[in-house]
């Protein structure tokens, strides 16, 4: 019997729906972690471990154990999801199936991939095949903080020969190169007075305008021909008000504190120290021309912002590595054609992900996961891509862990 006979489309979709129903914003992943833990235990995985990444914050590592005579494989996916946008027209935690689309909070990034890899592993367990190597399924937290969960798992000794991370970059692609991710905060400091005495104040928000203008004009050279659009950066979050607590109740007072959080994507050839130095130099240039300009550069970034947390370096794995070749061939077996692109795939490769840490640990890895249609892509996923991803990962994982070493 073929291992794919144990993989059911309806189960993949149902699991995706169940995962949508578990709220799991970054640092608030508890409901999804409990659900995943119960799911693995209910489906008879050999070993299910709750790892405590931080006090009170856990993640799930499930394992199908081999006999130690073959190569091991990791399926890695994160349970934390992006912030919910204001444009949702219904409860984002209530899934909707509409033709080939599954809608819901976090299904794009990356609960569709989680469902695909979990069901792929379940099919391998159901096949009762003799496993020579371990199949490890990691449902991690904090990927959106730079990968704190995967880093923790590696520190705890969870390692394998190969790994696949089903991030939402489309099953038309196998990605083997991505940028690094660097997050930092910049604060401007003013002097608050009532609006009636505004001439005596220093407006921190006005001062931040100068920072934003200079950020827009900064130039960084591209140092990797495969990633011509990197470095790239954005001040994606901003808040200002009175005092460091950002009291917004007194808009009649001139703000004396303003903060931006900058996300900086960089290719191989750059180091964090160089980027930080360039930023501080820019801030010092503003200060030299404005004696009222005061700033603070914050790195590492405070955990209260729920971003950053650990360095996510650029990732690069050979397109000729074994795991890539296996995925390529198994994608063809499932779909009848090879993936359209293998290697660096802009703009997808301008995303950061946990392969950065897996590759750094010496694990052959790549990215291959379900995506949606171009319109409102961050709110839905294509069901056919979920199924293709799950089937291809199932065949690949099965091939790796059932083969004895030469």
C-alpha positions in Angstrom: 0.0 0.0 0.0 1.3 3.5 -0.9 1.9 5.8 2.0 -0.2 8.5 0.3 -3.2 6.1 0.7 -3.1 7.2 4.4 -3.3 10.9 3.6 -6.8 12.4 3.3 -7.6 15.8 1.8 -10.5 16.3 4.2 -8.3 15.7 7.2 -5.8 18.3 6.0 -8.5 20.9 5.5 -10.2 20.0 8.8 -6.9 20.3 10.7 -6.2 23.7 9.0 -9.7 24.9 10.2 -9.0 23.6 13.8 -5.7 25.5 13.9 -7.3 28.7 12.7 -9.7 28.5 15.7 -6.7 28.6 18.1 -5.7 32.2 18.7 -1.9 32.3 18.7 -0.4 35.8 18.2 3.3 36.0 19.0 4.0 35.4 22.7 0.3 34.3 23.0 0.6 30.9 21.3 -0.8 28.8 24.3 -4.1 27.7 22.8 -2.5 26.4 19.5 0.4 24.7 21.4 -2.1 22.8 23.6 -4.2 21.8 20.6 -1.1 20.6 18.7 0.1 18.7 21.8 -3.3 16.9 22.2 -3.4 16.2 18.5 -0.1 14.4 18.4 -0.9 12.4 21.5 -4.4 11.5 20.2 -2.8 10.2 17.0 -0.3 8.0 18.7 3.1 9.6 18.0 5.9 7.8 19.7 7.1 10.8 21.7 5.5 14.2 22.3 7.4 16.8 24.2 6.4 20.2 25.5 9.5 22.4 25.6 9.5 25.5 27.8 11.0 28.2 25.6 10.5 30.8 28.3 8.8 30.7 31.6 5.1 29.7 30.9 5.7 29.7 27.1 5.9 26.2 25.5 6.2 24.6 22.1 5.6 21.0 20.8 8.1 18.6 19.4 6.6 15.2 18.2 8.6 12.3 17.0 8.2 9.0 15.1 11.2 7.0 16.3 13.4 5.0 14.0 15.9 2.3 14.7 18.9 4.6 14.4 20.2 3.1 11.2 18.9 5.8 8.8 18.9 9.5 8.2 16.5 11.7 10.2 14.1 14.4 9.0 12.6 17.5 10.6 9.3 19.1 9.5 9.4 22.6 11.1 6.5 25.1 11.3 5.7 28.0 13.5 2.4 28.4 15.4 2.7 32.2 16.1 0.8 34.3 13.5 0.9 37.8 12.2 -1.2 40.6 13.8 -4.8 40.7 12.6 -5.5 43.5 10.1 -8.5 45.9 10.5 -10.0 44.8 7.2 -11.5 41.5 8.3 -15.2 41.3 7.5 -15.9 38.4 9.9 -14.4 36.7 12.9 -10.9 35.9 11.7 -10.7 32.9 14.0 -13.8 31.4 12.3 -12.5 29.4 9.3 -14.4 29.6 5.9 -14.0 27.2 3.0 -14.9 28.9 -0.3 -14.2 26.7 -3.3 -10.4 26.2 -3.4 -9.8 28.8 -0.7 -9.5 28.3 3.0 -9.9 31.6 4.9 -8.8 32.4 8.5 -6.4 34.0 10.8 -2.9 32.8 10.4 -3.7 30.2 7.7 -1.4 31.9 5.3 1.5 32.3 7.7 1.7 29.5 8.4 -1.0 27.2 9.7 -1.7 25.8 6.3 1.9 24.6 6.2 1.5 23.3 9.8 -1.6 21.3 8.8 0.2 19.9 5.7 3.3 18.7 7.6 1.3 17.3 10.5 -0.9 15.3 8.2 2.1 14.1 6.2 3.7 12.8 9.4 0.4 11.1 10.4 0.2 9.3 7.1 3.8 7.9 7.7 2.8 6.8 11.2 -0.4 5.1 9.8 1.6 3.2 7.2 3.4 1.3 10.0 6.5 1.2 7.8 9.8 0.3 9.5 11.6 3.5 10.2 15.4 3.6 10.2 15.6 7.3 11.0 13.5 9.6 13.2 10.8 11.8 11.8 10.6 14.9 14.0 7.7 17.4 13.7 8.3 20.8 15.3 5.4 23.1 16.1 7.5 26.0 17.3 6.8 29.5 18.8 8.4 32.8 18.2 9.4 32.5 14.5 8.1 36.0 14.1 10.6 37.1 16.8 13.6 35.9 14.8 13.1 32.2 15.5 13.4 31.9 19.3 11.5 28.6 19.3 13.7 26.8 16.7 16.9 28.2 18.4 15.7 26.7 21.7 15.0 23.3 20.1 18.4 23.2 18.6 20.0 24.2 22.0 18.0 21.3 23.5 19.7 18.9 21.0 16.8 18.4 18.5 18.8 17.8 15.3 18.3 15.9 12.0 20.1 15.3 8.8 17.5 17.2 6.7 14.5 19.6 7.2 11.6 21.0 5.3 9.9 24.2 6.4 6.5 24.7 4.7 6.4 28.5 4.7 3.8 30.1 2.3 6.1 30.6 -0.6 4.1 28.4 -3.0 4.6 24.8 -4.0 5.7 26.1 -7.4 9.0 27.0 -5.7 11.7 25.4 -3.6 13.6 28.1 -1.9 17.3 27.6 -0.8 18.3 31.2 -0.2 16.8 33.9 2.0 17.8 37.2 3.5 18.6 37.8 7.2 16.2 39.7 9.5 17.4 42.5 11.9 14.9 44.4 14.0 15.8 47.5 16.1 14.0 50.5 17.7 14.8 54.2 17.5 13.4 56.6 20.1 13.3 60.4 19.9 13.1 62.4 23.1 11.5 65.8 23.4 10.2 68.1 26.1 6.5 68.1 26.9 4.5 71.3 27.5 0.8 72.2 27.3 -0.3 73.4 23.8 -0.7 76.9 25.3 3.1 76.9 25.8 4.1 74.9 22.8 6.8 77.4 21.9 8.7 76.1 25.0 8.4 72.4 24.0 10.3 70.0 21.8 8.0 67.7 19.8 9.4 64.2 19.8 7.1 63.2 16.9 8.3 66.1 14.8 11.9 65.1 15.5 11.1 61.5 14.4 10.0 62.9 11.0 13.7 63.8 10.4 14.7 60.2 11.2 12.0 58.8 8.8 13.1 61.1 6.0 16.8 60.1 6.5 15.8 56.4 6.6 14.0 56.8 3.3 17.2 58.3 1.7 19.7 55.8 3.0 21.6 53.7 0.5 22.9 50.2 1.0 24.6 48.3 -1.8 23.3 45.0 -3.0 26.0 42.4 -2.2 24.3 39.2 -3.6 23.4 39.0 -7.3 20.7 36.5 -6.4 19.0 39.0 -4.1 19.2 42.3 -6.0 16.4 43.9 -3.9 18.3 43.5 -0.6 19.0 45.2 1.7 15.6 46.6 2.2 14.0 48.1 5.3 10.8 49.7 6.7 9.8 51.6 9.8 6.8 49.4 10.1 5.6 50.5 13.6 5.4 53.9 15.3 4.0 55.3 18.5 4.3 58.6 20.3 2.9 60.5 23.2 3.7 61.8 26.7 6.4 59.9 28.6 7.8 56.5 27.9 4.5 54.9 28.6 3.0 56.7 25.6 0.1 58.2 27.5 -2.3 59.1 24.7 -5.0 60.7 26.9 -3.6 64.2 26.7 -3.3 65.1 23.0 -3.2 68.8 24.2 0.3 68.1 25.4 3.3 68.2 23.1 4.7 64.6 22.9 8.0 64.0 24.5 8.7 60.4 23.4 8.3 58.7 20.1 9.4 55.3 18.9 9.7 53.5 15.6 10.5 49.9 15.1 12.5 49.1 12.0 12.7 45.8 10.2 15.8 45.4 8.1 16.3 42.6 5.6 19.9 41.9 4.5 21.7 39.5 2.2 25.0 37.6 2.8 27.9 40.0 3.0 26.4 42.2 5.7 26.8 41.9 9.5 24.5 43.3 12.2 27.3 45.5 13.6 27.8 47.2 10.2 24.0 47.9 9.9 23.8 49.3 13.5 26.8 51.5 12.9 25.3 53.0 9.8 22.1 53.7 11.6 23.9 55.4 14.6 26.0 57.4 12.2 22.8 58.7 10.5 21.3 59.7 13.8 24.5 61.5 14.9 24.4 63.5 11.6 20.9 64.7 12.4 22.1 65.6 15.9 25.0 67.5 14.6 22.7 69.8 12.7 20.0 70.0 15.3 21.1 70.7 18.9 17.6 69.9 20.2 17.6 66.4 18.7 18.0 63.6 21.2 17.7 59.9 20.4 18.2 56.4 21.7 19.1 53.4 19.5 17.7 50.2 20.9 19.3 46.8 20.1 18.7 44.2 21.2 15.1 45.1 21.1 12.9 45.0 24.2 10.8 41.8 24.4 7.7 44.0 25.2 7.5 44.9 21.5 7.0 41.2 20.6 9.5 41.4 17.7 13.1 40.5 17.5 14.4 38.2 20.2 17.2 36.6 18.4 19.4 37.1 15.3 18.0 35.6 12.1 21.0 35.4 9.7 20.8 35.0 5.9 20.2 31.4 4.8 21.8 29.6 1.8 21.8 25.9 1.0 23.0 24.3 -2.2 20.2 23.8 -4.8 21.9 20.4 -5.4 21.5 19.2 -1.8 19.8 15.9 -1.2 16.7 17.3 0.4 16.1 19.6 -2.5 16.5 16.8 -5.0 14.1 14.6 -3.1 11.4 17.3 -2.9 11.9 18.2 -6.6 11.3 14.6 -7.6 8.4 14.0 -5.3 6.7 17.2 -6.4 6.9 15.8 -9.9 5.4 12.5 -8.7 2.5 14.3 -7.1 1.8 16.9 -9.8 3.3 15.6 -13.0 5.7 18.5 -13.4 8.8 19.9 -11.6 8.6 23.0 -9.5 9.0 26.2 -11.6 11.8 27.7 -9.5 14.5 26.3 -7.3 17.1 28.4 -5.4 16.7 32.1 -4.7 13.1 33.2 -5.6 12.6 36.9 -5.2 10.4 38.4 -3.7 9.8 35.3 -1.5 13.5 35.2 -0.7 13.2 38.6 1.0 11.4 36.8 3.8 13.2 35.5 6.9 12.3 32.1 8.4 13.6 29.3 10.6 15.7 27.7 7.9 18.3 30.3 8.9 18.9 28.5 12.2 18.5 25.0 10.8 21.1 25.6 8.1 23.5 27.3 10.5 23.2 24.1 12.7 24.4 22.0 9.7 21.0 20.7 8.7 20.3 20.5 5.0 17.0 22.4 4.6 14.8 24.3 2.2 11.4 26.0 2.0 8.3 24.5 0.3 4.8 25.4 1.3 1.3 26.3 0.3 0.2 29.8 -0.7 -3.0 31.5 -1.8 -4.2 33.5 -4.8 -2.7 37.0 -5.2 -5.7 38.9 -4.0 -5.9 39.0 -0.2 -3.1 36.4 0.0 -2.5 36.9 3.7 -6.0 35.9 4.6 -6.4 32.6 2.8 -4.6 29.6 1.2 -5.2 27.5 -1.8 -6.5 24.1 -0.7 -4.9 22.3 -3.6 -1.5 23.7 -2.6 -2.1 22.5 0.9 -2.7 19.0 -0.4 0.2 19.0 -2.8 2.5 20.2 -0.1 1.3 17.5 2.3 1.7 14.8 -0.3 5.2 15.9 -1.4 6.4 16.2 2.2 4.9 12.8 3.0 6.7 11.1 0.2 10.0 12.9 1.0 9.9 12.2 4.7 8.9 8.6 4.1 11.8 8.2 1.6 14.3 9.6 4.1 13.4 7.8 7.3 12.6 4.4 5.8 16.0 4.0 4.0 18.8 2.5 5.9 22.2 4.2 5.7 24.6 2.7 3.1 
